[in-house]
Amino acid sequence: MIERSFRTMGTEVRVLIGARLDAGLPEPESMAAQVEAALIDFDRQLSRFRPESELSRLNRDPREVVPASALLRSAVRAAIWAAERTGGLVDPTLLPELEAIGYAESRVGLASSPLSEALAGGPPRRPARPSPATAWRGFAVCEGEDEGAIRRPPGLMLDSGGIGKGMAADMIAPRLSPYSRYVIDCGGDVRVGGRLPWDEPVEIELRHPLSGAAIETFPVTRGAVATSGIDARLWRTAAGHAHHLIDPSSGDSAWTGLISASARAPTALEADTLAKAALLSGPAGAHEFLQPNGGLIVADDGGVVRIGAAGAGRPTPA
């Protein structure tokens, strides 16, 4: 397979494409360049860190009903789906809370605080809970007379960061499905597929967030794996340390007893959503989200727990 790596969405993206199985398809190298352009454009339109992005313009718009592109409407649908799937635990409307704890601007290029230091100084652990306000239910993609628009109470803002990388990987997947094999890795949200006539899985290796050592390999023929963790974005605040995974019930960083969670699922959006929900739920609650497809959690003390058929089975996307 040919490989192309580039940075966008605040992370490293890798695309691997196998042989084309139809003479009418672009060569893999050409398709990889098209994928890079598409994902860079995805970031331009949906990044909350770009004042000119369509997402930022939506968040500033004083109207209740705002015309929106197909991409932004898809992002809103994905965000609503993630919230519904997790009972509001993965909440896309926590942008003010993120900004209040120090994540108003991109942290690309900024060193993360040492994980061991943040864990030692963290508050008492408890599972996150959904916000009783369920503000995310205020978002809707319009149909009928206002088709092509988004409806929400003015001032209610959306953060696409919670689902963006998984959604991006899934958006690209149909373009690559006619090739013999493809792998899209959007900063740890990995989607695998292709038209190989035999079951030859791609080995997705997971690494320990404390030691960096390989701790598990998930074989995936068609499907996705995603990891959510607190180690990549940690910073100091006046109150101690903070990270980007928010407890919707408190508006503060969630300290649940878990450092990371990895999930398998048919799509990258679902895997990303399940991994975040598992981490937010803590050691006991993670099983609810990871058991069906399999997954893995890493506790504050470094302990690793495999849940369900973590290293077996191959979810197949619809």
Beta strands, then each sheet from edge to edge (+ up, - down):
strand 1: 2-8
strand 2: 11-17
strand 3: 65-67
strand 4: 140-141
strand 5: 149-151
strand 6: 182-186
strand 7: 189-193
strand 8: 202-207
strand 9: 214-220
strand 10: 223-229
strand 11: 234-237
strand 12: 240-243
strand 13: 258-265
strand 14: 295-299
strand 15: 304-307
sheet 1: 1+ 2- 6+ 7- 10+ 13- 14+ 15-
sheet 2: 3+ 5- 4+
sheet 3: 8+ 9-
sheet 4: 11+ 12-
end
